[in-house]
């Protein structure tokens, strides 16, 4: 029984403690950690994620990994969609010549990640 927001019965106290512990308890083996490159102690990783690391090769073994486009100064060069004049926006660029060739384009799509979409 609850009385003034307190659990009084021993059974309820024990049940509450078990439920609370189950929310914060993870079980993982050392061999599961070895499946993830660098062997981080990622005990919260699901069985499915461990299986993906175990079954598939790392991306670096399939292709060269490189950083994408970078501005060097995001505060100066990255804008949100509504801040850019669409007449100065190049949407279908395939090369730097496509972007800067006509002298009119000032902005291109820049996928930086995160919640907001900005332009570069």
N, C-alpha and C positions, 0 to 999 in steps of 0.2 A: 504494500500500500504506500502511496505517496502522501506525505504530510508536509506541508510547507516546502514543496519541491525537493523533499528528501526521500530517498528510498529506505524503507524501514525493514522490510522482511529480508532475512538472510538469503533466501532463494533469489529474490529480485536483485540484491546486491551482487551475488555471484553471477547471475545471468548478465547483468549490465557489464561487469568486468570482463567476461568472456567476449561479449559482443564488441566492446571497445578494443580489446586486445586483437581480435580478429581483423579489425580494420587497419591495424598498424603492424601486422605480422606478415612477413614474406618468407618463403622457403625456396632456396636455390642451392645447387651443388657447385663445387669448385670446377667441375668439368663444364658446367653451363657458362661460367665466366670465361673460360678459355675459348669458347666459340666466338666471342666478340673480339675483334681486333684490338690489341692493346690490353686485353683482359681487365677492363674496368669492373669495379664491384657494382654492377648494375642489377641489384637483386630484385628491383621492381619490374624489370623487363619481362614481358609476357613470353609464354612458351612459343608462340608463333614467331615473335621477333628473333628469339634464339635460333629457331629452326631456319629462318631466312639467312642469318649469318652463317649457319652451319652448312646449308645446302648450296648457296650461290657464291660465286667468286667475288672478291672485292672489285669495285668499279675501277680502281687503279690497275688491275690486271687486264681489263678490257680496253681501256682508253686512257689517254693522257689526261690528267686532272689539272686544270688551270683556273685561275681567277678570271672572272668575266670582266666586263667593262667596269672601269673605276673612274671616278671624277677627280680624286685628289682633294676635293673640297666640296662635300655634299651640301653644306649650308649655302654655298654660292651657286652651285650648278644644278641642284635637284629641285624640281617643283612638283606640286600637286596638279592634277588634271586641270582644275578650274583656273589655275594661275597662268596658263599658257594660251597665247593667241593661236588658235587652230590654223590660221593661215601660215604660220611659221613652223608647223609641225609636219614631220615626214613620218608617215605611218608604215610604208612598205619598203624601207631601206634594206638592201642586201649587202651593201658595202659602204665604206666611207665616201667613195665617189658619188654614190646615190644621194647621200645626205648633203654633202657640202658642195656638190657640183654646180648648182645653179645660184648659189649665194643667197637664196631666199630662206632656206631652211635653217632654223636656229635650234629646234628641239626634236628629239627622237625618243621613242619609247625606251624606258630604262626599268627593267624588272629587278628591283633591289630586294624584294621579299618584304614580309611584314604585312600589316593590315592595310596601310594606305598605299595607293598606287601613285608613283611620282614619275616625272619625265626628266630626261637628261638632255 
